[in-house]
Amino acid sequence: VGVGTIMDAKEVLILANGHNKARALAHAIEGSVNHMWTISVLQMHPRGIIVCDDAATVELKVGTVNYFKDIEKANLDPTSILR
C-alpha cells in the first residue's frame, strides 16, 4: 500500500501480530516519517489506529509501551466489556 492510499483513507487500521512485526512497528511509532517505512506516514494520519500484541512491541521503548497501555487501559481490561 502506498502513502497516497494511506493518507486518502478516512480511517486506517493496522494489525501487528507477533515478534516478526516488531521492527516495522517500532519504525511506525518511534521512527521518523520516511519513504523507507511507508507505515510511518500513519503518524500524520488524523484517524490512524494500530492494534498489536505484546510480542510486536518488543523493539519499542518501555516508556512508549507503558504510555499507550496507560491511555488505553480501559480498552485492555477484559472486564470493561461487562460494564
C-alpha angles and dihedrals in degrees: 000000000000131000092253092054092050095047094045093055118100090221133007125204120188121190116201115186127176138006092285088071094050096096094050091046091051091052091046095052109025103022129084121265106265143147094252092067108038090186089066090076087072086081087072097044114105094216106030121141130186120197116189144159126239092261091061091055097060094106095047122097112263090238091057093051093046092048094054094041089053096051092044098040093117090055092046095052107094091204091058089077089066094053 
